[in-house]
Amino acid sequence: MQTPSYGCTNFSPQHPGTRNRRTLYVCGTDEYGTATETQALKEGITPKELCDKYYKLHRETYTWFDIGFDHFGRTSTPHQTEICQEVYLNLKDHGLLEKQTKEQTYCESCGKFLADRFVEGTCPHCGYDDARGDQCDSCSRTLDPTELINPRCLIDRSHKVTTRATSHMFVKLDTIQPRFEEWIKKSWKEGKWSPNAVMNGDGEIIDARVRGGLRPSPLTRDLTWGVPVPVRPGEPSDGMEKKVLCESVYPRQTYACLINGPSAPSQHLDVWFDAPFGYPSITAAYTPEWKRWWFNHQNVRLFQFMGKDNVYFHTVFWPSILLEYLQYESGKFSKSRNVGVFGPGARETGVPPSVWRYYLLSTRPETSDSIFSWNDFITANNSVLLNNFGNFVNRVLKFIQAKFDGVLPDAHDAVGPYPIVDPQDPDHLDPTFVPEVNQLLAEYVDAMESVKLRLSLHIVMQISNRGNQYLQRSGLGNALLTNNPKGCAQVVSRAVNLIYALSALVHPFMPGTSRDILEQINAPARTVPLVLSNDILAGHKLGVPAHLFTKIDEKKAEEWRARFGGDSAKAAPATAKPDAKAAGKKKAAAAAKKAPVEKVDEGPKSEEVIALEAEVKAQGEVVRKLKEALKGPDSEGKPSKGDLDIAVAELLRLKSSLLEAHKPTEVAA
């Protein structure tokens, strides 16, 4: 049982929750199918015992990752059986099923039919030697196991694999296709889906399997562990006795958020048919009013999260929003090949969940593949979370603790939204601060409403960076406190209220960090503000300031790369990316200045690219001004070389993100 990337799954219920919207967030384990049967056989336990074991492990891992579900369920339930069988019979009643007899891979030594995922061999399209029976990881083509060259049984590669005839029920996708195409074009636009392997940015179907005409797809399998194929009393069985509903339509973990010993072969429904109904069946296990969520399309929006290899199936069979592959260093995450870090492994690194959540979401592949890099992971923590976000919060709260005994001073601001003042007003330090923050808040809300997670998180960090600029431009320090006490009170008051706003903005992404902030400012949780407001008033006693993040030793990159890189890492470790510190401060500054931003002619720019270009430009200006300030005479408000290092590292990160965002989307052939 595999677990897809955790990062994006938790934003959806968190964000609407911070905007006073009713949400239902469910997840569950996919427990039927050959994978379960085979692993149980290896471990010498029953499929049910195996599922119980991994269900507990998954639930504990999600709790550690600070991912909170309304209900974490499973598919081996009576609700699942009832819903799947009802839909199957409905398809049959409408003449959308047909019986076909085909050759299927069969292991002579195991004495059983082999599901596609338990046959591997050479891909007939690209020649990749480790292609699975359902899909080639190299060229992403979907496959039939009988197409593989030199097929091997994954239970024991020495076993002989042949083919035998078996009958199954198929759904007539060719009959359904006209209605499907009409629905998908409408849903793509209304749901604001991101481009994926089936749809492009213009809402055109580009997948060759769809354009070439859908073909009937199997709904049953020769298994013992699954939802039995239903047969009504008095009706012919169509040879489907001891068969189960199919296991190939959805990922090993199911995420959905709605807003508002070899035995005799037997057959069950294919999980690719059975699995999508895990979403409503898990909801049904949570509440008897589940149909109010699933049959109320005018008032309920559905968000789903999955791996790239499931996009075709979910786009054709089920409403979906794309999460493409997050690749590990130079290749894909692979549990079977021990490549990549998964839930329990992430916990064992000792790195807090908030750091993992930030990195996975900030590199979340929304329109093209992204690559997990240990060097980038460490840089994200040290340069962005620690030196940008954490530095802003800690600097403000420590100053108030030291100079005002932890009590917010009176800035003489009225309760409610801060006024927009004349940029030339000498009574206000950094008068563009409030309108610029308000603009960023509006962009954040718009990005979240459009489910642009990576862009939303970029904006959060842009807001905290603007907070750092505010402190710098205002000259927060002893001199300001002595010479302009009213101005100093205004700066710390507005900074604390920005921190309060950030606690809500960051909550969907890093709820643990949000809770830490609220504890340190001694304030209750709040909704996302539309404008910066004076909500924490003069006289408020703050909590005890503490660092939100700690530095990660850069040497950890090699240690973790060796540990989680699989066998290939031991033979040829991946080349570490040099970061700003390793290259030297002077070298890093020069690299940031000269780093090119590749231009790709790919039509209109996405919102993410436009936002990143603006961030790069703004951060470049910050670096330029810091360099100029460092050349000037010493003063209370003069920046340090450390401030320049932080700004340069952030500029490099933004340029790297912009390059990644410019990459064209991969399209299935």
C-alpha positions as CSV (number, residue, x, y, z in Angstrom):
1,M,0.0,0.0,0.0
2,Q,1.6,3.2,-1.1
3,T,1.1,6.7,0.2
4,P,1.1,9.7,-2.2
5,S,2.6,13.0,-1.3
6,Y,1.1,14.4,1.8
7,G,1.8,18.0,1.2
8,C,-1.2,19.3,-0.8
9,T,-3.8,17.2,0.9
10,N,-4.4,19.3,3.9
11,F,-4.8,22.8,2.4
12,S,-8.4,22.5,1.2
13,P,-10.2,22.0,4.5
14,Q,-7.8,24.4,6.3
15,H,-8.3,27.3,4.0
16,P,-12.2,27.3,3.8
17,G,-12.1,26.8,7.6
18,T,-10.2,30.0,8.0
19,R,-12.9,31.7,5.8
20,N,-15.9,30.4,7.8
21,R,-16.9,27.8,5.2
22,R,-18.3,24.4,6.1
23,T,-16.0,21.6,4.9
24,L,-15.8,17.8,5.0
25,Y,-12.3,16.3,4.6
26,V,-12.1,12.5,4.2
27,C,-9.2,10.1,3.5
28,G,-8.9,6.4,3.5
29,T,-6.8,3.4,2.7
30,D,-7.4,1.3,-0.5
31,E,-7.5,-2.2,0.9
32,Y,-8.7,-4.5,-1.9
33,G,-6.7,-6.0,-4.7
34,T,-3.7,-8.1,-5.6
35,A,-1.2,-6.0,-3.9
36,T,-2.8,-6.8,-0.6
37,E,-3.2,-10.5,-1.3
38,T,0.4,-10.9,-2.4
39,Q,2.0,-8.9,0.5
40,A,-0.2,-10.8,3.0
41,L,1.1,-14.0,1.5
42,K,4.7,-12.9,1.9
43,E,4.1,-11.9,5.6
44,G,2.2,-15.0,6.4
45,I,-1.0,-13.2,7.5
46,T,-4.5,-12.7,6.1
47,P,-5.3,-9.7,3.9
48,K,-7.5,-8.3,6.7
49,E,-4.6,-8.5,9.2
50,L,-2.3,-6.8,6.7
51,C,-4.8,-4.0,6.1
52,D,-5.3,-3.4,9.8
53,K,-1.6,-3.1,10.3
54,Y,-1.1,-0.5,7.5
55,Y,-4.3,1.4,8.4
56,K,-2.8,2.1,11.8
57,L,0.6,3.1,10.3
58,H,-1.0,5.5,7.9
59,R,-3.2,7.1,10.5
60,E,-0.2,7.6,12.8
61,T,1.8,9.1,10.0
62,Y,-0.9,11.6,9.1
63,T,-1.2,12.7,12.7
64,W,2.5,13.4,12.9
65,F,2.3,15.4,9.6
66,D,-0.3,17.6,11.2
67,I,-2.9,16.4,8.7
68,G,-6.3,16.3,10.3
69,F,-9.2,14.5,8.6
70,D,-12.8,14.6,9.6
71,H,-12.8,10.9,9.0
72,F,-10.0,8.5,8.0
73,G,-11.7,5.5,6.7
74,R,-11.0,2.4,4.6
75,T,-12.6,0.6,1.6
76,S,-13.2,-2.8,3.2
77,T,-16.5,-1.8,4.6
78,P,-20.2,-2.7,3.9
79,H,-20.8,0.8,2.7
80,Q,-18.2,0.3,0.0
81,T,-19.7,-3.0,-1.1
82,E,-23.2,-1.6,-1.2
83,I,-22.4,1.4,-3.3
84,C,-20.1,-0.4,-5.7
85,Q,-22.6,-3.2,-6.4
86,E,-25.4,-0.7,-6.8
87,V,-23.5,1.3,-9.5
88,Y,-22.4,-1.9,-11.2
89,L,-26.0,-3.2,-11.5
90,N,-27.1,0.3,-12.7
91,L,-24.6,0.1,-15.5
92,K,-25.8,-3.4,-16.4
93,D,-29.5,-2.2,-16.4
94,H,-28.6,0.6,-18.8
95,G,-26.9,-1.8,-21.3
96,L,-23.4,-0.4,-20.6
97,L,-21.7,-3.7,-19.8
98,E,-20.5,-6.4,-22.1
99,K,-18.7,-9.7,-21.5
100,Q,-15.4,-10.3,-23.1
101,T,-13.0,-13.3,-23.0
102,K,-9.4,-12.4,-23.2
103,E,-5.9,-13.8,-22.6
104,Q,-4.5,-12.9,-19.2
105,T,-1.1,-13.4,-17.7
106,Y,-0.9,-16.5,-15.5
107,C,1.8,-17.7,-13.2
108,E,2.2,-21.5,-13.7
109,S,4.1,-21.9,-10.4
110,C,1.8,-19.7,-8.3
111,G,-1.2,-21.2,-9.9
112,K,-3.0,-17.9,-10.2
113,F,-3.8,-15.1,-12.6
114,L,-1.5,-12.2,-12.1
115,A,-2.8,-8.6,-11.9
116,D,-1.0,-6.1,-14.1
117,R,0.9,-4.6,-11.2
118,F,2.5,-8.0,-10.4
119,V,3.9,-8.5,-13.9
120,E,6.9,-6.7,-15.1
121,G,9.0,-6.8,-18.3
122,T,10.3,-4.8,-21.2
123,C,8.1,-1.9,-22.4
124,P,7.1,-2.6,-26.1
125,H,7.1,1.2,-26.7
126,C,10.3,2.5,-25.3
127,G,12.3,-0.6,-24.3
128,Y,12.4,0.2,-20.6
129,D,13.2,-3.1,-18.8
130,D,11.3,-2.6,-15.6
131,A,7.9,-1.6,-17.0
132,R,4.9,-2.7,-14.9
133,G,2.0,-4.5,-16.4
134,D,-0.3,-1.5,-16.0
135,Q,2.1,1.3,-17.0
136,C,5.6,2.1,-18.0
137,D,7.3,4.5,-15.6
138,S,9.7,5.6,-18.3
139,C,7.4,6.7,-21.1
140,S,4.1,6.9,-19.0
141,R,2.2,4.7,-21.5
142,T,-0.6,2.6,-20.1
143,L,-0.1,-1.0,-20.8
144,D,-1.7,-4.4,-20.8
145,P,0.5,-7.0,-19.1
146,T,0.2,-9.3,-22.1
147,E,2.0,-6.6,-24.2
148,L,5.2,-6.9,-22.1
149,I,8.2,-8.5,-23.6
150,N,9.8,-11.2,-21.5
151,P,7.2,-10.9,-18.7
152,R,8.3,-11.8,-15.1
153,C,6.2,-12.7,-12.1
154,L,7.1,-10.2,-9.3
155,I,6.2,-12.8,-6.6
156,D,9.1,-14.9,-7.9
157,R,11.0,-13.8,-11.0
158,S,12.0,-17.4,-11.7
159,H,8.4,-18.4,-12.2
160,K,7.2,-19.0,-15.7
161,V,4.5,-16.5,-16.9
162,T,2.1,-17.6,-19.6
163,T,-1.4,-16.5,-20.7
164,R,-4.8,-18.2,-20.2
165,A,-8.3,-17.2,-21.3
166,T,-10.6,-15.7,-18.7
167,S,-13.9,-13.8,-19.0
168,H,-14.7,-10.4,-17.6
169,M,-17.3,-7.7,-17.7
170,F,-16.3,-4.5,-19.5
171,V,-17.9,-1.0,-19.4
172,K,-18.7,0.5,-22.8
173,L,-16.6,3.6,-22.6
174,D,-17.0,4.1,-26.4
175,T,-20.8,4.4,-25.9
176,I,-20.3,6.9,-23.0
177,Q,-17.6,9.0,-24.7
178,P,-19.8,11.7,-26.4
179,R,-21.4,12.6,-23.0
180,F,-18.0,12.3,-21.3
181,E,-16.4,14.8,-23.6
182,E,-19.2,17.3,-23.2
183,W,-19.0,16.9,-19.4
184,I,-15.2,17.2,-19.1
185,K,-15.0,20.4,-21.2
186,K,-17.6,22.0,-19.1
187,S,-16.2,20.8,-15.8
188,W,-12.6,21.7,-16.7
189,K,-13.7,25.3,-17.2
190,E,-16.1,25.6,-14.2
191,G,-13.7,23.8,-11.9
192,K,-10.6,25.7,-12.9
193,W,-8.6,22.5,-13.4
194,S,-4.9,22.9,-14.0
195,P,-3.5,21.5,-17.3
196,N,-2.6,17.8,-17.1
197,A,-1.9,14.7,-19.1
198,V,-5.4,14.7,-20.5
199,M,-6.4,18.4,-20.8
200,N,-4.2,21.3,-22.0
201,G,-4.3,24.9,-20.8
202,D,-6.9,25.8,-23.4
203,G,-9.4,23.1,-22.2
204,E,-8.7,20.8,-25.2
205,I,-8.5,17.0,-24.8
206,I,-5.0,16.0,-25.9
207,D,-4.6,12.5,-24.6
208,A,-4.2,10.1,-27.5
209,R,-6.4,7.5,-25.8
210,V,-9.3,9.9,-25.7
211,R,-8.8,11.5,-29.2
212,G,-8.4,8.0,-30.7
213,G,-11.6,6.8,-29.2
214,L,-12.2,5.2,-25.8
215,R,-12.4,1.5,-25.7
216,P,-14.4,-0.8,-23.4
217,S,-12.6,-1.1,-20.0
218,P,-12.7,-4.2,-17.7
219,L,-14.6,-3.9,-14.4
220,T,-13.8,-7.4,-12.9
221,R,-10.8,-9.3,-11.9
222,D,-9.7,-12.8,-10.9
223,L,-9.1,-12.2,-7.2
224,T,-10.3,-13.4,-3.8
225,W,-10.0,-10.1,-1.8
226,G,-12.4,-7.5,-3.0
227,V,-16.0,-6.5,-3.6
228,P,-17.9,-9.5,-5.1
229,V,-19.5,-9.0,-8.4
230,P,-23.2,-8.8,-7.7
231,V,-25.7,-11.3,-9.2
232,R,-29.4,-10.8,-8.7
233,P,-31.5,-13.9,-7.7
234,G,-32.9,-15.5,-10.8
235,E,-30.7,-13.7,-13.2
236,P,-27.8,-15.3,-15.1
237,S,-24.4,-14.9,-13.6
238,D,-22.6,-14.3,-16.9
239,G,-19.8,-16.4,-15.6
240,M,-18.9,-13.8,-12.9
241,E,-19.1,-16.2,-9.9
242,K,-16.2,-15.7,-7.5
243,K,-15.1,-12.6,-9.3
244,V,-14.5,-9.2,-7.7
245,L,-14.7,-5.6,-8.8
246,C,-11.6,-4.3,-10.4
247,E,-8.5,-2.8,-8.5
248,S,-6.9,-0.4,-11.0
249,V,-8.8,2.9,-10.9
250,Y,-7.4,4.9,-8.0
251,P,-4.3,5.5,-5.9
252,R,-3.5,3.5,-2.8
253,Q,-4.6,6.4,-0.7
254,T,-7.9,8.3,-1.2
255,Y,-8.1,12.0,-0.5
256,A,-11.2,14.1,-1.0
257,C,-12.3,17.4,0.4
258,L,-15.8,18.7,-0.1
259,I,-16.7,22.3,0.6
260,N,-20.1,23.4,2.0
261,G,-1.8,-18.9,0.3
262,P,-2.7,-19.4,-3.4
263,S,-6.3,-20.4,-3.4
264,A,-8.5,-21.2,-6.3
265,P,-8.8,-18.1,-8.6
266,S,-11.9,-16.1,-8.0
267,Q,-13.0,-12.8,-9.5
268,H,-14.0,-9.4,-8.0
269,L,-14.8,-6.0,-9.3
270,D,-11.8,-4.1,-10.6
271,V,-10.5,-1.5,-8.0
272,W,-10.3,1.0,-10.8
273,F,-14.1,0.7,-10.7
274,D,-14.4,0.0,-7.0
275,A,-11.9,2.6,-5.7
276,P,-13.4,6.0,-6.7
277,F,-16.5,5.0,-4.7
278,G,-14.2,4.9,-1.7
279,Y,-14.8,8.7,-1.5
280,P,-18.6,8.5,-1.0
281,S,-18.4,5.2,1.0
282,I,-15.9,6.7,3.5
283,T,-18.2,9.7,3.8
284,A,-21.1,7.3,4.4
285,A,-19.1,5.7,7.2
286,Y,-18.7,9.1,8.7
287,T,-22.3,10.5,8.4
288,P,-25.7,9.0,7.4
289,E,-26.3,12.3,5.6
290,W,-23.5,11.5,3.1
291,K,-25.8,12.1,0.1
292,R,-26.2,15.7,1.1
293,W,-22.5,16.1,0.2
294,W,-22.4,13.9,-2.9
295,F,-25.7,14.6,-4.5
296,N,-25.7,18.4,-4.1
297,H,-23.5,19.6,-6.9
298,Q,-25.0,23.1,-6.9
299,N,-23.8,23.8,-3.4
300,V,-20.8,21.5,-2.9
301,R,-17.3,21.7,-4.5
302,L,-15.1,18.6,-4.6
303,F,-11.3,18.7,-4.4
304,Q,-9.2,15.6,-5.0
305,F,-5.5,14.9,-4.8
306,M,-3.6,12.1,-6.6
307,G,-0.4,11.0,-8.3
308,K,0.2,11.8,-12.0
309,D,-0.1,8.2,-13.0
310,N,-3.8,8.3,-11.9
311,V,-4.7,11.5,-13.7
312,Y,-5.9,9.7,-16.9
313,F,-8.2,7.4,-14.9
314,H,-9.6,10.1,-12.6
315,T,-10.1,12.6,-15.4
316,V,-12.0,10.0,-17.4
317,F,-13.7,8.2,-14.6
318,W,-14.0,10.8,-11.8
319,P,-13.8,14.6,-11.3
320,S,-10.2,15.5,-10.5
321,I,-7.7,18.1,-9.8
322,L,-4.1,17.3,-10.8
323,L,-1.1,16.6,-8.6
324,E,1.7,15.5,-10.9
325,Y,4.8,13.6,-10.0
326,L,7.1,14.9,-7.4
327,Q,10.4,13.4,-8.5
328,Y,13.2,12.4,-6.2
329,E,16.6,14.0,-7.0
330,S,17.2,12.5,-10.5
331,G,14.2,10.1,-10.7
332,K,10.8,9.1,-9.4
333,F,9.9,8.2,-5.8
334,S,9.6,4.5,-5.7
335,K,8.7,2.4,-2.6
336,S,9.6,-0.8,-4.3
337,R,13.0,0.4,-5.2
338,N,13.6,2.2,-1.8
339,V,14.0,5.5,-3.6
340,G,12.7,8.6,-1.8
341,V,11.6,9.5,1.7
342,F,8.1,8.5,2.8
343,G,6.0,9.2,5.8
344,P,7.8,7.2,8.5
345,G,11.2,8.1,7.0
346,A,10.4,11.8,7.1
347,R,9.6,11.5,10.8
348,E,12.9,9.8,11.5
349,T,14.9,12.7,10.0
350,G,14.0,14.7,13.1
351,V,12.9,17.6,10.8
352,P,9.5,19.1,12.1
353,P,6.4,18.5,10.1
354,S,6.0,22.2,9.2
355,V,9.3,22.2,7.3
356,W,8.2,19.1,5.3
357,R,4.8,20.6,4.6
358,Y,6.4,23.9,3.5
359,Y,8.9,22.3,1.1
360,L,6.5,19.8,-0.4
361,L,3.9,22.5,-1.0
362,S,6.4,25.1,-2.3
363,T,7.7,22.6,-4.8
364,R,4.3,21.2,-5.6
365,P,4.1,20.2,-9.3
366,E,1.0,21.9,-10.6
367,T,1.6,22.1,-14.3
368,S,4.8,20.0,-14.7
369,D,7.0,17.6,-12.8
370,S,9.0,18.9,-9.8
371,I,12.2,17.4,-8.3
372,F,12.8,16.7,-4.7
373,S,16.3,17.9,-3.7
374,W,17.9,17.6,-0.3
375,N,20.0,20.7,-0.9
376,D,16.9,22.7,-1.8
377,F,15.0,21.2,1.1
378,I,17.7,22.5,3.5
379,T,17.9,25.8,1.8
380,A,14.1,26.2,2.0
381,N,14.4,25.7,5.8
382,N,17.5,27.9,6.4
383,S,16.9,30.7,4.0
384,V,13.1,31.0,3.7
385,L,11.6,29.6,6.9
386,L,14.3,30.5,9.3
387,N,15.8,33.7,7.9
388,N,12.7,35.2,6.3
389,F,9.5,34.1,8.0
390,G,10.9,33.0,11.3
391,N,13.3,36.0,11.5
392,F,10.4,38.5,11.1
393,V,8.3,36.9,13.8
394,N,11.1,36.4,16.3
395,R,12.7,39.9,15.7
396,V,9.4,41.7,16.4
397,L,8.4,39.6,19.4
398,K,11.8,39.7,21.1
399,F,12.0,43.5,20.6
400,I,8.6,43.9,22.4
401,Q,9.7,41.5,25.1
402,A,12.9,43.4,25.7
403,K,11.8,47.0,25.3
404,F,8.1,46.9,26.4
405,D,8.1,43.9,28.9
406,G,6.0,41.9,26.4
407,V,3.1,44.4,26.4
408,L,2.0,46.0,23.1
409,P,2.6,49.8,23.2
410,D,0.0,52.4,22.3
411,A,0.4,53.4,18.6
412,H,-2.8,55.6,18.7
413,D,-4.3,53.6,15.8
414,A,-8.1,53.2,15.7
415,V,-9.5,49.7,15.9
416,G,-10.1,48.0,12.5
417,P,-8.5,48.4,9.1
418,Y,-5.4,50.6,8.9
419,P,-5.9,53.7,6.9
420,I,-4.1,54.3,3.6
421,V,-1.9,57.4,4.0
422,D,-0.2,59.8,1.8
423,P,3.1,58.3,0.7
424,Q,4.7,61.7,1.5
425,D,3.3,61.8,5.0
426,P,6.3,62.3,7.3
427,D,4.4,61.0,10.3
428,H,4.3,57.5,8.9
429,L,7.4,55.3,8.5
430,D,7.2,53.3,5.3
431,P,3.8,54.7,4.2
432,T,3.4,52.2,1.4
433,F,3.5,49.2,3.8
434,V,-0.2,48.9,4.4
435,P,-1.5,49.2,0.8
436,E,1.2,46.8,-0.4
437,V,0.3,44.2,2.2
438,N,-3.4,44.7,1.3
439,Q,-2.6,44.0,-2.3
440,L,-0.8,40.8,-1.4
441,L,-3.7,39.7,0.8
442,A,-6.0,40.1,-2.1
443,E,-3.7,38.1,-4.3
444,Y,-3.5,35.4,-1.6
445,V,-7.2,35.0,-1.4
446,D,-7.6,34.9,-5.2
447,A,-4.8,32.2,-5.5
448,M,-6.4,30.1,-2.8
449,E,-9.8,30.3,-4.3
450,S,-8.3,29.1,-7.6
451,V,-6.5,26.2,-5.8
452,K,-3.1,27.5,-6.8
453,L,-1.3,26.2,-3.7
454,R,2.3,26.9,-4.7
455,L,1.4,30.5,-5.7
456,S,-0.5,31.0,-2.4
457,L,2.5,29.9,-0.4
458,H,4.8,32.1,-2.4
459,I,2.6,35.0,-1.5
460,V,2.7,34.2,2.2
461,M,6.5,34.3,2.1
462,Q,6.3,37.5,0.1
463,I,4.1,39.1,2.8
464,S,6.6,38.0,5.6
465,N,9.4,39.4,3.4
466,R,7.5,42.7,3.2
467,G,7.3,42.6,7.0
468,N,11.1,42.3,7.1
469,Q,11.4,45.2,4.7
470,Y,9.1,47.3,6.9
471,L,11.3,46.7,10.0
472,Q,14.4,47.6,7.9
473,R,13.0,50.7,6.3
474,S,11.5,51.9,9.6
475,G,14.9,51.4,11.3
476,L,13.4,49.4,14.2
477,G,16.0,49.6,17.0
478,N,17.2,51.5,20.0
479,A,17.6,54.8,18.1
480,L,14.0,54.7,16.8
481,L,12.7,53.9,20.3
482,T,14.7,56.9,21.8
483,N,14.2,59.4,19.1
484,N,10.7,58.6,17.8
485,P,8.8,56.5,20.5
486,K,5.4,57.1,18.8
487,G,6.8,55.8,15.5
488,C,8.4,52.9,17.2
489,A,5.1,51.9,18.8
490,Q,3.4,52.2,15.4
491,V,6.0,49.9,13.8
492,V,5.8,47.1,16.4
493,S,2.0,47.4,16.6
494,R,1.5,47.0,12.9
495,A,4.2,44.3,12.8
496,V,2.4,42.3,15.5
497,N,-0.9,42.6,13.6
498,L,0.8,41.4,10.4
499,I,2.1,38.4,12.4
500,Y,-1.4,37.8,13.5
501,A,-2.6,37.9,9.9
502,L,0.2,35.5,8.9
503,S,-0.9,33.0,11.5
504,A,-4.1,32.6,9.5
505,L,-2.5,32.7,6.1
506,V,0.0,30.0,6.9
507,H,-2.5,27.8,8.7
508,P,-3.6,25.8,5.7
509,F,0.0,25.0,4.9
510,M,1.7,24.7,8.3
511,P,-0.9,24.4,11.0
512,G,1.7,23.6,13.6
513,T,3.6,26.9,12.9
514,S,0.2,28.7,13.0
515,R,-0.4,27.4,16.5
516,D,3.1,28.3,17.6
517,I,2.6,31.9,16.5
518,L,-0.8,32.2,18.2
519,E,0.8,30.9,21.4
520,Q,3.6,33.4,21.2
521,I,1.3,36.4,20.6
522,N,-1.3,35.0,23.1
523,A,-4.2,35.4,20.7
524,P,-7.0,33.1,19.5
525,A,-7.2,31.7,16.0
526,R,-8.6,34.0,13.4
527,T,-10.0,34.0,9.9
528,V,-8.1,35.2,6.8
529,P,-8.2,39.0,6.7
530,L,-9.0,40.8,3.5
531,V,-7.0,43.9,4.7
532,L,-4.4,44.5,7.4
533,S,-6.2,45.6,10.5
534,N,-5.5,46.8,14.1
535,D,-6.9,43.7,15.8
536,I,-4.4,43.2,18.6
537,L,-4.7,46.4,20.6
538,A,-2.4,48.4,22.9
539,G,-2.0,46.8,26.4
540,H,-2.2,43.3,25.1
541,K,0.2,41.0,26.9
542,L,2.2,38.8,24.5
543,G,3.4,35.3,25.2
544,V,7.0,34.1,25.3
545,P,8.9,34.6,22.0
546,A,10.8,31.5,20.7
547,H,12.3,30.5,17.4
548,L,9.8,29.0,15.0
549,F,12.5,27.1,13.1
550,T,16.1,26.0,13.7
551,K,19.0,25.7,11.3
552,I,19.6,22.4,9.5
553,D,23.3,21.4,9.0
554,E,24.1,21.4,5.3
555,K,26.0,18.1,5.8
556,K,22.7,16.4,6.4
557,A,22.1,16.5,2.6
558,E,24.7,13.8,1.9
559,E,23.6,11.7,4.9
560,W,19.9,11.7,3.8
561,R,20.7,11.2,0.2
562,A,22.7,8.1,1.0
563,R,19.9,6.8,3.3
564,F,16.9,7.4,1.0
565,G,18.5,7.1,-2.4
566,G,18.1,3.4,-2.8
567,D,20.7,1.1,-4.2
568,S,21.7,3.6,-6.9
569,A,22.7,6.2,-4.3
570,K,25.2,3.8,-2.8
571,A,26.7,3.2,-6.3
572,A,26.7,6.7,-7.6
573,P,25.5,9.5,-5.2
574,A,23.8,12.4,-6.8
575,T,25.8,15.5,-7.2
576,A,25.0,18.1,-4.5
577,K,23.8,21.4,-5.6
578,P,25.9,24.3,-4.3
579,D,24.0,26.8,-2.3
580,A,24.8,30.4,-1.5
581,K,26.8,29.7,1.7
582,A,28.9,27.0,0.2
583,A,29.8,29.1,-2.8
584,G,30.8,32.0,-0.5
585,K,28.9,35.2,0.1
586,K,30.6,37.2,-2.7
587,K,30.1,34.4,-5.2
588,A,26.5,34.0,-4.2
589,A,25.8,37.7,-4.7
590,A,27.3,37.6,-8.1
591,A,25.4,34.4,-9.0
592,A,22.1,36.0,-8.0
593,K,22.9,39.1,-10.0
594,K,23.9,37.1,-13.1
595,A,21.6,34.1,-12.9
596,P,19.6,34.0,-16.1
597,V,15.9,33.4,-16.3
598,E,15.2,31.3,-19.3
599,K,12.4,32.4,-21.6
600,V,10.2,29.9,-23.1
601,D,7.7,30.8,-25.8
602,E,4.7,28.9,-24.4
603,G,1.8,31.3,-24.9
604,P,0.2,33.4,-22.2
605,K,2.0,33.4,-18.8
606,S,0.4,31.7,-15.9
607,E,-0.6,33.6,-12.7
608,E,2.2,31.9,-10.9
609,V,4.8,33.0,-13.4
610,I,3.6,36.6,-13.3
611,A,3.7,36.6,-9.5
612,L,7.2,35.1,-9.4
613,E,8.5,37.6,-12.0
614,A,7.2,40.3,-9.8
615,E,8.8,38.7,-6.7
616,V,12.2,38.3,-8.5
617,K,12.1,42.0,-9.5
618,A,11.1,43.2,-6.0
619,Q,13.7,41.0,-4.3
620,G,16.4,42.2,-6.8
621,E,15.6,45.7,-5.7
622,V,15.9,44.6,-2.1
623,V,19.4,43.2,-2.8
624,R,20.4,46.4,-4.6
625,K,19.3,48.7,-1.8
626,L,21.0,46.5,0.8
627,K,24.3,46.7,-1.1
628,E,24.0,50.5,-1.3
629,A,23.2,50.7,2.4
630,L,26.2,48.6,3.3
631,K,28.5,51.1,1.6
632,G,27.2,53.9,3.7
633,P,28.3,55.1,7.2
634,D,27.6,53.0,10.3
635,S,24.2,53.9,11.9
636,E,21.6,52.3,14.1
637,G,19.5,51.2,11.2
638,K,22.3,50.1,8.9
639,P,21.8,46.5,7.6
640,S,24.3,43.8,8.3
641,K,26.1,41.5,5.9
642,G,23.9,38.7,7.2
643,D,20.8,40.7,6.0
644,L,22.4,40.7,2.5
645,D,23.1,37.0,2.6
646,I,19.5,36.3,3.5
647,A,18.2,38.6,0.7
648,V,20.6,37.0,-1.9
649,A,19.6,33.4,-0.9
650,E,15.9,34.4,-1.3
651,L,16.6,35.9,-4.7
652,L,18.3,32.7,-5.8
653,R,15.4,30.7,-4.5
654,L,12.9,32.8,-6.4
655,K,14.8,32.6,-9.6
656,S,15.0,28.8,-9.3
657,S,11.2,28.7,-8.7
658,L,10.7,30.9,-11.8
659,L,12.8,28.6,-13.9
660,E,10.7,25.6,-12.7
661,A,7.4,27.4,-13.3
662,H,8.5,28.2,-16.9
663,K,9.0,24.5,-17.7
664,P,6.4,23.2,-20.2
665,T,3.8,20.7,-19.0
666,E,4.6,17.1,-19.9
667,V,1.9,15.6,-22.2
668,A,1.1,11.9,-22.5
669,A,1.6,10.7,-26.1
